[in-house]
Amino acid sequence: MEHFFILGAPKCGTTSLAYWLSQHFQVAFSNPKEARFFNTDFSLRFRPTDIQSYEKLFSLKNDTIISGEATVNYLSSDVALSKILDYAPNAKFIVCVRPHVDLFVSLHRQRLKEGLESVTDPRRAWRLQADRLNGRYLPKGCSEAKLLEYARFCMMGEQISRLYSLVGEERVRIYLLEEISESPVNVFRDACEFLAIEKQESISYQVRNVGVVPKFIVLSRFIRIVGTLRKKIGLPPFGVAKQISRWNQAESGPEPVDAAFLRELEEYFRKDREVLGLHLKNRRRL
């Protein structure tokens, strides 16, 4: 069995691409799509604890020739890549990217939606990263401070360089969020070619995990805490939390981010943006 991994980055179209590939008759995709097994440097609840539990997440089909999963924290993990290669030495990797500042802003909003973040001001959330890694100002319900270490997730150039150093460029595909959004058919067909599977035509190109802002941050955090308790006592999902989350989506767009802070972020990411730019320049084009 061959294997592929959509590594991240978060909020870059990974959920949509995973959904498209999960429909392919030759692909066994994990359920849930984020298996969260190999990034053991992240303290995460309700994850597979051994390889047998991990492999049970994949339902093989009669025509399956490759399995895949999409855990967005693998790219920023310090250990996931080496553990993946121990398990699947010939694995292929897909990385989805977007501009650094856009990624931070979108990821901050996602953390608010998930109930992991309690600070609505992105500038203050950015400033709190070091404190949170030291255990201070962590919101209730967030058991892993690394999930609020926004810079870690945004250093895509550095992370792709590390990936290339381990597996080379031939086993990696990079897609821009813009390409996934505007040219889904081309992206899907290119991914099929990369994975050496047939170019299946009967695919629903529905966009998944669109960024939204919650109306009430406290409600998002409450939903997360209740969900954690439900999983601890072994109750199945009832669908109520999803309905409440949909209702809790703000009808208007998010408040604009301060321009001076955006310039600060642009400067912070300048060197990594240059590295990512080189990777994008040298990658295979669609």
N, C-alpha and C positions, 0 to 999 in steps of 0.2 A: 504494500500500500504506500502510495506517495502522499506527501503532506505539504500543505501551504499554510501560511500564517499572515493575516492582515494585522500588522503590528501597531498601527496608529498612524498619525497622531490623532488625539481626540478632536471631535468637532470639525473633521476634515472630510466627511463623506464616507467614513468607514462602515457605518450602519447600512447605508444605502447599497454600497458595493457588496457587503456581506449578504444582504437580502437577495440581490440579483443572483449571486453565485449559488446561494442555497437552493434556488429553484432548478439548478442544472441537474440533469438526470445522472450525470457521472460524478457528482460531488456529494460527499457526506459532510454536511456542515454541523457544527456543534449546536446543541440546544441546552442552555442559552448560547448565543453567539459569542459572548465573552466567557470563556472557560476559566480564566484567571488562575491557571494552574502553575505556570512556570515563573511568574513574578513573585517568588517567595520572599523577596525583600520588602514587599508591601504587606502590612498586616490587614488582611481582609477576612471577613466572616463568610461562612457558607460557601466554601470553595472545595473542590475535590482534594482529598488528602493523600491519595495514592494513584498510581498509574491505572489501576483497574477502574477506579471511580471516574477518572478522567476519560478513559476510552468508552465508558458507558454513555457519555454525552453525544456520541456519534451513532446515528442510525444508518447502517449500511444499506444501500439499495442493490438491486440485482446487477446494475451496470456501473457501480461505483468503482472508480479507479484512483480517486484522490480524496483526502479528507482536509477540511479547513476549519479554522476558527478565527475570530477577530477580537482579540483583547487589546484595547488601545493603550494599556499601561505597559505592555511588553517593550515598546520602543524606548521608553524612559527608564525602564528597570535596569539595575546594575547587573542582574544575574540571569534574566529570562533568556537572552540569546544563547548563552553557553548551555543552559539547561535544555533548551529546544534542540540544539545541535547534538547534545548527548542522546536525546530521544530519537531525533530524525536528522541524521547527518546530511542528507541530501535535500532537505526541505527548501521550498521556495518562499520568497517573502514579498509582500506588497506593502508599500508605505504611501499614505495619503497625506498631503501637506496643503498649507495655505499660508498667506502672509503672517508673520509672527505676531504683530499687534492685533490683527483680527482674531487670531487664535486665542490670545489671552482674553480679550474682551468676551468672546463667545464662550470660552471655557468657564470664566467667572459666572456668566449668566447660567450656564448649565449646572454649576455647583449650587447656585441659589435654587434652581428648579429641583435638584435632587435632595435638597434639605441638608446638604453638607456644609454650605456656606451660610453665615449669618450676617455678614457685612455687605450691605448693598452698594457701597461706594467702592468702585474698582481700585481707585488710588490707595485707599486705606487697606483693602484686602491685599494689594501688592506689597505694601509696607509691612504687613504683619507676617510675611512668610518666615522670616528667621525666628521670630518669637514663637510661632506655632510649631516649628520643628523642635523647639525647646520645651514644648508642652504648655505654652501659655496661650490664652485667648482661643482655645479650640472650642468650636460649637458642640453642644451636646448632640450625640448621634454620629459624630465624626470620630471614628476610632483610629484613623490613619492620617497623620499630619501631612504625609507626602502628597495626599490628594489635593491639598491646598497649597502645595509648593508649585505655583504656576510656572515659574521660570524653568523648572525641570521638564515640563511637558512641551515647552515652546522651543527648546534648543534642538530643532530638527536637523540642522546642518551637521552639528556635532554627532548626533545620534546616527544619522545615515553614514557618516564617515566610519563610525565604529562598526556598523553593520557590514559595510564594504570590506573592512579589514578582516572580517571573520569569514565571509562567504564570497567575496568578489561581486562585481557588478552584474554578471550574467544571471545570477539567481535572485535579482531584485528588480521590481517594477515600482516606479514612482508615478503617482497620479496627483494632479492638482484638484482641489475642490472645485475650481471653476470648470475643469474638464468633466468631472463627475456630474455637475449640475447641468451643464450646457450640451454635453456630448455623451450621454449615457450609453448609447448604442456602440459608439466607437470604443469607449472605455471597456465595456463588457466584452466586446469581440477581441480587443487586445489582451484582456486578462485571460480569455479562453485560449488564445494562442500561446501566451506565456505559460499557462498551466498544462498545455498539451491535451486539452479536451475539445470536444466538438463545439462548433459555434452555433449553439442552440438558439433558435429564433423565438420560441414561445416563452418570452420572459416579460414579466410585469416590471416596468421601470419606475415603480412608485418610490418617491423620496421618503426616507425614514429619518427620525430623530431630528426634526427641524428645531432650530433654536427658538426658545420662547422665554418669556420672563414671567415669574409668578406674580399674581396680585398680592398675595400675603406670604411673606417669607416664613412667618411662624407656622402657617399651615403646612408648607412644604416640609419643614423640619418635623412637625408632628406626624405627618404621613410616613416619613422615614423611620422614626422611632417606633411607631406602631407596627410597621412592616418588619422591622428587626425582631420585635417581640413575637410576632406571628410565626416567623421562621424558627425562632428558638424553641417554641413549644410545639412545632411541627404541624401547624394548621395550614391547609391549602389556601391559595389566593382566592378571594371572593369577587374580585373585580371592582370593589367599592373604591379602593384607593386610586385606581386608574380614572374612574369617573370624577372623583374629587379633584384629581390633578388636572384633568381637562377643564373643569370648571374654574380652576385656580389660575389658568393662563390669562395673562393680561391681554385685553383687546387692543390696546395701543402699543406702539413700539417702545423700546427702552429709552431712557433718558440719554442724550448725547454725552459722550465722555469728554472731559476737559481737554482742550487742545494742547495745553502746555504739558499735561501728563502724557498724552499720545506722543509728543515729540521726545519726551524723556524715554519712553519705551522704545521708540525707533532707534535712539542712540544706544540704548542698552543692548539691543539685538543686532546692532550694525555688523559686527564681525561674524556672527553666526549667519546673518542674512547673506553675507558674501559667500560663505561656505556653501550654504544651501543653493545659492545662485549658480555656483560652479557645478554642483550635482545635477541641477535641472538643465543646465546648458549641455551637459555631456550625456544625459539620459536618452534612451530610445524615444523617438517622437511618435505620437499617435498617427 
